[in-house]
Amino acid sequence: QVQLVESGGGSVQTGGSLKIACAASGYSFTTTSMAWFRQVPGKEREGVSAISSGGQTTDADSVKGRFVASKDNAKNILYLQMNRLKPEDTAMYYCAAHYRGGDRLRFSQYTYWGQGTQVTVSS
């Protein structure tokens, strides 16, 4: 049984940094890509950053140069370092696993999801 558990969300001021994590069980990080998504009420889940089994990252234009996805294969933990945060980064952040091909930042391409962790950026 695959389980993804996000942690590390919270409130931060504009320009601040936050690092969130996703601990996985029942799933190998060396299998396929994993990714971070975010969602605000009333909007579609948006791809933020994907990381391949080999560690190559794909970032959304809105976060390029500010967010960095990484992973620890030995510990089965996925990270998202978020820097220079903006109010528009406020959202529930989800990690996703078991990429099935196609657009790495498309939510429909992933099978497993965590419950999310809230990130709030105040101005």
Salt bridges, closest charged atoms under 4 A:
GLU44 OE2 - ARG106 NH1 2.85
GLU46 OE1 - ARG38 NE 2.85
ASP61 OD1 - LYS64 NZ 3.15
ASP89 OD1 - ARG38 NH1 2.90
ASP89 OD2 - ARG66 NH1 2.74
